[in-house]
Amino acid sequence: MQTLTCPKCQAQMQEGFIPVYAKGPQVSRWAAGTLKPSFFWLGLGRSKMRPIVTYRCSACGYLESFAP
């Protein structure tokens, strides 16, 4: 786990994630490009997407997300 400082108020940020509910809770994922309407959603395999890690400031609540 990485320790980050809030860019807004300089307090410590906590690691977390934003869950997505499909077939049970899942971690949000990042995909390159733009969303193209499709009957089959994005048509991307999970191998082309990266899990999103989100940090929340313990003082002001600011959120910052990364797709490592």
MARLOVEX-230422 format. One record per residue: residue in three letters; x, y, z of N, C-alpha, C in turn. Coordinates in steps of 0.1 Angstrom, whole numbers, padded with zeros to 4 digits, always signed. Each point is the difference from the previous one (the first is absolute). Layout:
alaXYZXYZXYZ;...
//
This chain:
met+0008-0012+0000-0008+0012+0000+0009+0012+0000;gln-0004+0010-0008+0008+0012-0002-0006+0011+0009;thr+0008+0008+0007-0004+0011+0008+0000+0013-0009;leu-0012+0006-0001-0001+0013-0007-0005+0011+0008;thr+0004+0012-0003-0005+0012+0006-0010+0007-0008;cys-0010+0005+0005-0011+0007-0007+0005+0012-0007;pro-0002+0002-0013+0005+0012-0007-0008+0012+0004;lys-0012-0001+0006-0008+0011+0004+0003+0005+0014;cys+0002-0009+0010+0001+0005+0014+0012-0006+0007;gln+0008-0009-0007+0012-0006+0005-0002-0010+0011;ala-0012-0005+0002-0002-0011+0010+0003-0013-0007;gln+0000-0011+0008+0003-0013-0005-0012-0006-0007;met+0003-0007-0012-0011-0006-0007+0000-0015+0002;gln-0013-0006+0000-0002-0014+0002-0003-0007-0013;glu+0006-0012-0002-0002-0007-0012-0014-0007+0001;gly-0007-0001-0011-0012-0007-0001-0004-0003-0015;phe-0013-0002-0002-0004-0002-0014-0015+0004-0001;ile-0005+0001-0012-0014+0003-0003-0006-0013-0005;pro-0009-0007+0007-0005-0012-0004-0010+0001-0012;val+0000-0010-0008-0010-0001-0011-0008-0012+0003;tyr-0013+0000+0000-0008-0011+0002-0006-0006-0013;ala+0005-0012-0003-0005-0007-0012-0005-0013+0005;lys+0009-0010+0001-0003-0013+0006+0007+0000+0014;gly-0004+0009+0009+0007+0002+0012+0010+0012-0001;pro+0005+0005+0011+0009+0011+0000+0013-0003-0008;gln+0004+0010-0008+0012-0001-0008+0007+0014+0001;val+0013+0000-0003+0008+0013-0001-0002+0006-0013;ser-0002+0013-0001-0001+0008-0012+0012-0002-0008;arg-0001+0001-0013+0012-0002-0009+0001+0011-0010;trp+0012+0003-0004+0003+0010-0010+0003-0006-0013;ala-0006+0006-0011+0003-0005-0014+0004+0012-0008;ala+0010-0002-0009+0005+0011-0009-0011+0003-0010;gly+0000+0012-0005-0009+0004-0010-0012+0006+0005;thr-0010+0001-0009-0013+0006+0004-0011-0011+0000;leu-0011+0002+0007-0011-0010+0000-0008+0001-0013;lys-0001-0011-0006-0008-0001-0012-0012-0008+0003;pro-0012+0005-0003-0012-0007+0003+0000-0014-0007;ser-0004-0010+0007+0001-0014-0005-0011-0008+0007;phe-0006-0009-0007-0009-0010+0006+0007-0008+0011;phe+0013-0003-0003+0008-0009+0009+0009+0008+0008;trp-0004+0012+0005+0008+0009+0009+0012+0005-0007;leu+0012-0002+0005+0012+0005-0006+0006-0010-0010;gly-0003-0012+0001+0006-0010-0008+0015-0002+0003;leu+0004+0004+0012+0014-0002+0004+0002-0011+0010;gly+0011-0008-0002+0003-0010+0010+0006+0007+0012;arg-0001-0007+0012+0006+0006+0012+0015+0002-0001;ser+0006-0007-0009+0015+0001-0002+0004+0014-0005;lys-0010+0007-0007+0003+0013-0006-0003+0011+0010;met-0006-0004+0012-0004+0010+0010+0009+0000+0012;arg+0001+0011+0007+0008+0000+0012-0008+0004+0012;pro+0002-0007+0011-0008+0003+0012+0003+0014+0005;ile-0010+0007+0005+0002+0014+0005+0001+0000+0015;val+0011+0006+0005+0002+0002+0014-0003+0014+0003;thr-0009+0003+0010-0004+0013+0004+0005+0003+0014;tyr+0006+0012+0002+0004+0005+0013-0010+0011+0004;arg-0003+0000+0014-0009+0010+0005+0007+0007+0012;cys-0001+0013-0001+0007+0008+0011-0008-0002+0013;ser+0007-0002+0011-0006-0003+0013-0006+0013+0006;ala+0005+0012-0005-0005+0012+0005-0011+0007-0008;cys+0002+0002-0013-0009+0007-0008-0009-0008-0009;gly+0003-0013-0002-0007-0009-0008+0003+0000-0015;tyr+0010+0007-0004+0004+0001-0014+0004-0014-0005;leu-0005-0004-0012+0003-0013-0006+0010+0002-0011;glu+0010-0009-0001+0009+0000-0012+0002-0015-0004;ser-0002-0003-0013+0000-0013-0005+0012-0003-0009;phe+0005-0012+0001+0012-0005-0009-0004-0013-0006;ala+0006-0003-0011-0001-0013-0007+0014-0005-0002;pro+0006-0006+0011+0014-0004-0001+0002-0012-0009;
//
